[in-house]
Amino acid sequence: MSVSYDFSGKVALVTAANTGLAVSTAIQFAKSGASVVVSGQYADSQLTTVANECRNTGARVFEIAADPTREEDMRKLVDKTISTFGRIDILVNCPIYPEHNPIGDPSLLWPPESAYCMARSGFDMFTKCMATELGPKGIRNPSTINGPSTDSGSVQTFKYPFSFAKVVHYSGGWTREVSARELPIAKQLSGVQMRLISGGVRELHWHITSEWAYVISGTCRITAVDQQGRAFVEDVSESDLWLFPGGIPHSLQDETDLLKHIPLDVLAKNFDVPKSTFANLPQNELYIFASDLPRPLEVEQRQAAQGTGFVPESYAFFASQMFPNVTRLGGEVKIIDKNNFPVTTTSAAIVTLKPGGLREIHWHPLGDEWTYIIKGWNIILQDKDLHKSTNYYEDVSLAVWLAHTPSRLVNEHIHSGE
């Protein structure tokens, strides 16, 4: 399920819209109802292609070539946008990739990578300065590289769009991930977004750390075996989740890659089968592959549990069947931790906000909070020490803290009156 936004009535101007992330950005604005101006340094077929893709969504679009190194082109770009649509609500600045000679060239021009990095850094600093200057006027100026500056200095960025992550395609689906590489502040958790075709399989593997997963849409059969050989086979569907503790093989990590490096006579002796059993062992990583649909759940459960039985605690949690722990005018919250999901090593809150709803200001004293927006959009306000979670879900409400602190002491801090 993709995140949806409503930019109906807004005007978005996207620079460098004929290359890189700006292409998908312009098209997404068009799909979300905005009128879109696509601008490129040169008039080329790619810019026209992007403009036509935006028009195919039903959006109002015009394309224009404007060289960002020429002031007159920039003025023309702004004037044309305003004369066509009346205003500019959203400006997306995307640095272009300059073409220069190699570093060894006698002209001493910078290599392309260096020039691009300098351009990107310049855009970032410009964005941060504009945020400081325009913030008091109600104009938000976010940067996808760094977080905003505050009166106590800068903070790291707290968000990273999955749509920016590299997508890797396989015969059975696709995957993309966000880790500390893409989001440096994410030290304790990383995330993988995965889509399987009907019958698609995520190959057998395990992790040193636990795996916590949430089903966004569709259904999925999950399997695992614990250290005593006890089996787990279950079906989960939309809004359900699972937790595989660290080291629990819901497969072997890249099992086919492991087996292909073991001599066939060793494999045969280990499994007490002829060497010919492994004659068709795949020589490449499978990761996600296409397959037939599984047999009926009851059949596979009986087969997997023969001789050892089932794991004592389920690795699946059916949050789709759970009543909210908290319901307020602004929305509802389902909390999943060791209190209701004994095997979990990660606590979670599934928060559903109504339009205009607010998750109250809070922080978690025990661990980081890693948030994924399933649908809609929100504005997140965070400080460096806020938003944490672990085995048990605990949070500290700012409102409760102040309500149970002597009123005179509170007033001395925030001057709100007793």
HUGI-V531554 format. One record per backbone hydrogen bond with DSSP energy under -0.5 kcal/mol. CO is the residue of the C=O (numbers start at 1). NH is the residue of the N-H. E is the energy in kcal/mol with one decimal. If there is no record, write none. Layout:
BEGIN
CO,NH,E  CO,NH,E
END
This chain:
BEGIN
5,7,-0.5  7,10,-2.3  10,35,-2.9  11,89,-1.7  11,90,-2.5  12,14,-0.6  12,37,-2.8  13,15,-0.5  13,92,-3.0  14,17,-0.5  14,39,-2.4  16,19,-1.3  19,22,-0.9  20,23,-1.3  20,24,-0.6  21,25,-2.1  22,26,-2.4  23,27,-2.1  24,28,-2.4  25,29,-2.1  26,30,-1.9  27,31,-2.4  28,32,-1.5  29,34,-2.2  30,33,-1.6  32,7,-3.4  33,9,-0.8  35,12,-3.1  36,38,-0.5  36,62,-1.6  37,14,-2.8  37,39,-0.6  38,64,-2.1  39,17,-2.8  40,66,-3.1  42,44,-0.8  44,48,-1.6  45,49,-2.4  46,50,-2.4  47,51,-2.3  48,52,-2.5  49,53,-2.2  50,54,-2.1  51,55,-2.2  52,56,-2.1  54,57,-1.2  54,59,-1.1  55,58,-2.3  60,36,-2.5  62,38,-1.9  64,40,-1.3  66,68,-0.6  67,70,-2.1  69,71,-0.5  70,74,-1.7  71,75,-2.3  72,76,-2.1  73,77,-2.4  74,78,-2.2  75,79,-2.9  76,80,-2.7  77,81,-1.9  78,82,-2.5  79,83,-2.6  80,84,-1.6  81,85,-3.0  82,86,-2.0  90,13,-3.1  91,93,-0.7  92,15,-2.3  92,94,-0.7  93,95,-0.5  96,98,-0.8  98,100,-0.6  102,105,-1.8  105,108,-2.2  111,115,-2.3  112,116,-2.8  113,117,-2.5  114,118,-2.4  115,119,-2.5  116,120,-3.0  117,121,-2.6  118,122,-2.4  119,123,-2.4  120,124,-2.3  121,125,-2.6  122,126,-2.4  123,127,-2.7  124,128,-2.3  125,129,-2.3  126,130,-2.5  127,131,-2.2  128,132,-1.7  129,133,-2.1  130,134,-3.2  131,135,-1.6  134,137,-1.5  134,139,-1.7  135,138,-2.3  138,140,-0.6  148,155,-1.0  150,153,-1.7  153,150,-1.4  153,152,-0.5  155,147,-0.8  161,164,-1.8  162,165,-1.5  167,169,-0.5  168,175,-1.9  170,173,-1.1  172,197,-2.6  173,170,-3.2  174,195,-2.6  175,168,-2.8  176,193,-3.2  178,191,-3.1  179,182,-0.7  179,183,-3.1  183,186,-2.5  185,187,-1.9  191,178,-3.1  192,194,-0.5  193,176,-2.0  195,174,-2.1  197,200,-2.8  201,203,-0.7  201,289,-2.3  204,255,-1.4  205,250,-0.8  205,251,-0.5  207,247,-3.3  210,212,-0.5  211,244,-2.6  213,242,-2.0  214,216,-0.7  215,239,-2.9  218,238,-0.8  220,222,-0.5  220,236,-3.0  222,234,-2.3  224,232,-1.9  225,249,-0.7  226,229,-2.0  230,226,-2.1  231,311,-2.2  232,224,-2.1  234,222,-2.9  236,220,-2.8  237,240,-2.5  240,215,-2.7  241,317,-3.0  242,213,-2.5  243,245,-0.6  244,211,-2.6  245,248,-2.1  247,249,-0.6  248,250,-1.4  249,225,-0.8  252,255,-1.6  254,257,-0.6  254,258,-1.8  255,259,-2.7  256,260,-1.9  257,261,-0.5  258,261,-1.0  259,262,-1.8  263,266,-0.5  263,267,-2.1  264,268,-2.9  265,269,-1.9  266,270,-2.6  267,271,-2.3  268,272,-1.0  268,273,-1.9  274,277,-1.6  275,278,-1.8  276,279,-1.9  278,281,-1.4  286,288,-2.1  287,203,-3.2  288,172,-1.1  289,201,-2.7  296,300,-2.0  297,301,-2.4  298,302,-2.1  299,303,-2.1  300,304,-2.3  301,305,-1.7  302,306,-0.5  303,306,-0.9  305,308,-1.1  305,309,-2.8  309,231,-2.7  315,243,-2.5  317,241,-2.5  317,319,-1.6  318,321,-1.6  319,322,-1.4  326,333,-2.5  328,331,-1.2  330,354,-2.9  331,328,-3.2  332,352,-2.8  333,325,-2.0  333,326,-1.8  334,350,-3.0  336,348,-2.6  337,340,-1.4  337,341,-2.3  341,344,-2.0  348,336,-3.0  349,351,-0.9  350,334,-2.0  350,352,-0.5  351,353,-0.6  352,332,-2.3  354,357,-3.3  358,360,-0.7  361,398,-2.1  363,396,-2.9  368,370,-0.5  368,389,-1.1  369,371,-0.6  372,374,-0.7  378,380,-0.5  379,381,-0.5  380,382,-0.5  383,386,-1.5  387,369,-2.8  388,368,-0.5  390,347,-1.0  391,338,-1.5  392,390,-0.6  392,394,-0.6  395,397,-0.5  396,363,-1.2  397,401,-2.3  398,402,-2.4  399,403,-2.4  400,404,-1.6  402,405,-1.3  406,410,-2.1  407,411,-2.7  408,412,-2.0  409,413,-0.9  410,413,-0.9  410,414,-2.5  411,415,-2.3
END
